[in-house]
Amino acid sequence: MGDLPFLPAGTTLPPLPYLLVVLVAAGGVAVALRRRRPTIGASHVLALTPWIALGSALHVLYVVGALPDPLAPFGGSPTVYPTVATLAGATWLAADAVADDADRVPIVLATAGALALAPVVAVAVAGGVSGSGAYWSAIAAVASVPVAALVWRALARIEPGVAVTGGVGALAVFGHALDGLSTAVGVTQLGFGERSPLSRIILELDWIPAVPVLGEGWLFLLVKLAVASAVVYLFVPYVREEPAEGLLLLGFVAAVGLGPAVHNLLLFTVTP
């Protein structure tokens, strides 16, 4: 199918049989999770991080045409995300069912995600690595750490209660910092375009003064950090009252930033 209007460029729906498989599988896993109600804590949500990266990496393989034809429809956007979420959910169910110690479930979940991610990244880089793309990806990845740390520290001073969100809140801030930096670097230094209409509008504002390295993309980074910080701030009472639901939804917020960021870094690295 062609691109869907009013959505990020490249957003498509797969052929109907693939779509039905994804919807039925995702629905089945969702029902099973709801019935079993596994324990949900910060460590469980953080254990989903490799799975978030897996979805992004699979989409990169789709973009560069490295997925086998029978699997390619599962790698398109947005199909790849419910596909990987279904795999992660099934793994969570299996780990929760067989683990003799509940504390081991996040370890099993994260390990399985990392083991699935490693060969996908290996296949992506096996096709060749761009020196400039890898360089700027590394710059964005390294720079995002102190930027996120500074924002998190400022947020904690404004609202000490954000500590209740723990590593999940910090991951949300980091994911959006990395997305903002990688996008700005990709547009300014590597000539990549932005697929999201709203993001593209921000990046194309011609009255914004440019700064070194980030160009006009600094405003996009600022908006990402402001939105992520506001969401974490607003989630504090929710996480206090309903920790399982609050942390899971906050993990989704983190994924919205971290997923595109990982996609950016890997795509920059493997695109000539």
C-alpha positions as CSV (number, residue, x, y, z in Angstrom):
1,M,0.0,0.0,0.0
2,G,1.1,3.6,-0.5
3,D,2.0,6.2,2.1
4,L,-0.8,7.2,4.4
5,P,-1.6,11.0,4.2
6,F,-1.1,13.3,7.2
7,L,1.2,10.8,8.8
8,P,5.1,10.6,8.8
9,A,6.6,9.8,5.4
10,G,7.0,6.1,4.9
11,T,3.9,5.2,7.0
12,T,2.2,2.3,5.2
13,L,-0.1,-0.6,5.9
14,P,1.0,-4.1,4.9
15,P,-1.0,-6.4,2.7
16,L,-4.2,-7.6,4.4
17,P,-3.0,-11.1,5.3
18,Y,0.0,-9.6,7.1
19,L,-2.1,-7.0,8.8
20,L,-4.5,-9.7,10.1
21,V,-1.7,-11.9,11.4
22,V,-0.3,-8.9,13.4
23,L,-3.7,-7.8,14.7
24,V,-4.7,-11.3,15.8
25,A,-1.3,-12.1,17.4
26,A,-1.2,-8.7,19.2
27,G,-4.7,-9.1,20.4
28,G,-4.1,-12.7,21.7
29,V,-1.0,-11.6,23.6
30,A,-2.7,-8.6,25.0
31,V,-5.6,-10.7,26.3
32,A,-3.2,-13.3,27.8
33,L,-1.2,-10.5,29.5
34,R,-4.4,-9.0,30.9
35,R,-5.5,-12.4,32.3
36,R,-2.2,-13.3,33.8
37,R,-1.5,-9.8,35.1
38,P,2.3,-10.2,35.5
39,T,4.1,-8.0,38.0
40,I,5.0,-4.6,36.5
41,G,7.8,-2.6,38.1
42,A,10.4,-0.2,36.9
43,S,12.8,-3.1,36.2
44,H,10.3,-4.8,33.9
45,V,9.6,-1.6,31.9
46,L,13.4,-0.9,31.6
47,A,13.9,-4.5,30.4
48,L,11.8,-3.6,27.3
49,T,14.6,-1.2,26.1
50,P,16.3,-3.8,23.9
51,W,12.9,-4.6,22.3
52,I,12.3,-0.9,21.6
53,A,15.7,-0.9,19.8
54,L,14.8,-4.1,18.0
55,G,11.8,-2.5,16.4
56,S,13.8,0.4,15.2
57,A,16.6,-1.8,13.9
58,L,14.2,-4.0,12.0
59,H,12.7,-0.9,10.4
60,V,16.1,0.2,9.3
61,L,16.6,-3.2,7.6
62,Y,13.2,-2.6,5.9
63,V,14.3,0.9,4.7
64,V,17.6,-0.3,3.2
65,G,15.9,-3.4,1.7
66,A,17.8,-6.0,3.7
67,L,14.8,-7.9,5.0
68,P,13.8,-11.1,3.1
69,D,10.7,-10.5,1.0
70,P,8.4,-12.8,3.0
71,L,9.3,-10.8,6.2
72,A,9.5,-7.3,4.7
73,P,5.9,-6.3,5.3
74,F,6.4,-6.9,9.0
75,G,9.2,-4.3,9.0
76,G,7.3,-1.4,7.7
77,S,6.1,1.5,9.8
78,P,4.0,1.3,11.9
79,T,3.6,-2.5,11.5
80,V,7.0,-3.3,13.0
81,Y,6.1,-1.8,16.3
82,P,3.0,-4.0,17.2
83,T,5.0,-6.9,15.7
84,V,7.9,-6.5,18.1
85,A,5.5,-5.5,21.0
86,T,3.8,-8.9,20.4
87,L,7.1,-10.7,20.5
88,A,8.1,-8.9,23.7
89,G,4.8,-9.6,25.3
90,A,4.9,-13.3,24.5
91,T,8.4,-13.4,25.9
92,W,7.3,-11.7,29.0
93,L,4.4,-14.2,29.4
94,A,6.8,-17.1,28.9
95,A,9.4,-15.7,31.4
96,D,6.7,-15.1,34.0
97,A,5.3,-18.6,33.6
98,V,8.6,-20.5,34.0
99,A,10.7,-18.3,36.2
100,D,11.2,-19.7,39.7
101,D,12.1,-16.3,41.0
102,A,10.0,-13.2,40.1
103,D,13.1,-11.0,40.2
104,R,14.5,-13.0,37.2
105,V,11.8,-12.0,34.8
106,P,13.2,-8.6,33.9
107,I,16.6,-10.2,33.4
108,V,15.2,-12.9,31.1
109,L,13.1,-10.3,29.2
110,A,16.0,-7.9,28.7
111,T,18.4,-10.8,27.7
112,A,16.0,-12.2,25.1
113,G,15.6,-8.7,23.6
114,A,19.3,-8.2,23.4
115,L,19.9,-11.6,21.8
116,A,17.2,-10.8,19.2
117,L,18.7,-7.3,18.6
118,A,22.3,-8.3,18.1
119,P,21.9,-10.2,14.8
120,V,19.6,-7.5,13.4
121,V,22.2,-4.8,14.0
122,A,24.9,-7.1,12.6
123,V,23.0,-7.6,9.4
124,A,22.5,-3.8,9.1
125,V,26.2,-3.0,9.5
126,A,27.3,-5.9,7.4
127,G,26.1,-4.0,4.3
128,G,28.6,-1.2,4.9
129,V,29.2,1.6,7.4
130,S,29.3,5.3,6.6
131,G,32.3,6.9,8.3
132,S,30.6,10.3,8.6
133,G,27.3,8.8,9.6
134,A,28.9,6.7,12.3
135,Y,30.9,9.7,13.5
136,W,27.9,12.0,13.9
137,S,25.8,9.1,15.4
138,A,28.5,8.7,18.1
139,I,28.6,12.4,18.7
140,A,24.8,12.5,19.2
141,A,24.8,9.4,21.4
142,V,27.6,10.7,23.7
143,A,26.3,14.3,23.9
144,S,22.8,13.1,24.8
145,V,24.0,11.7,28.1
146,P,25.1,15.0,29.8
147,V,22.2,16.8,28.2
148,A,19.7,14.3,29.6
149,A,21.5,14.3,33.0
150,L,21.3,18.1,33.3
151,V,17.6,18.2,32.3
152,W,16.8,15.4,34.8
153,R,18.7,17.1,37.6
154,A,16.8,20.4,36.9
155,L,13.5,18.5,36.8
156,A,14.3,16.9,40.1
157,R,15.0,20.2,41.7
158,I,11.7,21.6,40.4
159,E,9.7,18.6,41.5
160,P,11.6,16.2,43.8
161,G,8.7,13.8,43.4
162,V,9.9,12.8,39.9
163,A,12.1,10.3,41.8
164,V,9.1,8.1,42.0
165,T,9.3,7.5,38.3
166,G,12.9,6.2,38.8
167,G,14.8,4.9,35.8
168,V,11.7,4.9,33.6
169,G,11.4,8.7,33.9
170,A,15.1,9.1,33.3
171,L,14.8,6.9,30.2
172,A,12.0,9.0,28.9
173,V,14.1,12.2,29.2
174,F,17.2,10.5,27.7
175,G,15.2,9.0,24.8
176,H,13.8,12.3,23.8
177,A,17.2,14.0,24.2
178,L,18.8,11.4,22.0
179,D,15.9,11.8,19.4
180,G,16.3,15.6,19.4
181,L,20.0,15.5,19.1
182,S,20.2,12.8,16.5
183,T,17.5,14.5,14.4
184,A,19.2,17.8,14.5
185,V,22.6,16.3,13.6
186,G,21.1,14.2,10.8
187,V,19.4,17.2,9.2
188,T,22.2,19.7,9.7
189,Q,25.3,17.6,9.2
190,L,24.2,14.6,7.1
191,G,21.4,16.1,4.9
192,F,18.7,13.7,6.1
193,G,15.1,14.9,6.1
194,E,12.5,14.6,8.9
195,R,9.5,12.3,8.2
196,S,7.1,13.7,10.8
197,P,5.1,16.7,9.5
198,L,5.1,18.5,12.8
199,S,8.8,18.0,13.4
200,R,9.5,19.1,9.9
201,I,7.7,22.3,10.5
202,I,9.8,23.1,13.5
203,L,13.0,22.2,11.7
204,E,12.1,24.4,8.7
205,L,11.4,27.6,10.6
206,D,13.6,30.0,8.7
207,W,13.6,32.8,11.4
208,I,15.3,30.6,13.9
209,P,19.0,31.5,14.3
210,A,21.4,28.6,13.6
211,V,24.0,27.4,16.2
212,P,27.1,25.4,15.5
213,V,26.6,21.7,14.8
214,L,22.9,21.7,15.5
215,G,21.9,24.5,13.0
216,E,18.3,25.4,13.4
217,G,17.7,22.0,15.0
218,W,18.4,23.3,18.5
219,L,14.7,24.4,18.8
220,F,13.6,20.9,17.9
221,L,15.8,19.5,20.7
222,L,14.5,22.1,23.1
223,V,10.9,21.3,22.3
224,K,11.6,17.5,22.8
225,L,13.2,18.1,26.1
226,A,10.4,20.4,27.3
227,V,7.7,18.0,26.3
228,A,9.4,15.0,27.8
229,S,10.0,16.9,31.1
230,A,6.5,18.1,31.3
231,V,5.1,14.6,30.7
232,V,7.4,13.1,33.4
233,Y,6.3,15.9,35.8
234,L,2.6,15.2,35.1
235,F,3.1,11.5,35.6
236,V,4.3,11.8,39.2
237,P,0.9,11.5,40.9
238,Y,-0.2,8.8,38.4
239,V,2.8,6.7,39.2
240,R,2.3,7.2,42.9
241,E,-1.4,6.1,42.8
242,E,-1.2,3.4,40.1
243,P,2.5,2.4,39.8
244,A,2.0,-0.5,37.4
245,E,-0.1,1.5,34.9
246,G,1.8,4.7,35.3
247,L,5.2,3.1,34.8
248,L,4.0,1.2,31.8
249,L,2.5,4.2,30.1
250,L,5.6,6.3,31.0
251,G,7.6,3.5,29.3
252,F,5.6,4.1,26.2
253,V,6.5,7.8,26.3
254,A,10.1,6.8,26.6
255,A,9.7,4.5,23.6
256,V,8.3,7.3,21.5
257,G,11.6,9.1,21.9
258,L,14.1,6.2,22.1
259,G,12.7,4.3,19.2
260,P,13.1,7.0,16.6
261,A,16.5,7.9,18.1
262,V,17.9,4.4,17.7
263,H,16.4,4.3,14.2
264,N,18.2,7.6,13.4
265,L,21.6,6.4,14.7
266,L,21.6,3.1,12.9
267,L,20.2,4.5,9.7
268,F,22.9,7.3,9.7
269,T,25.6,4.7,10.3
270,V,24.6,2.3,7.5
271,T,23.6,4.9,4.8
272,P,26.4,5.8,2.4
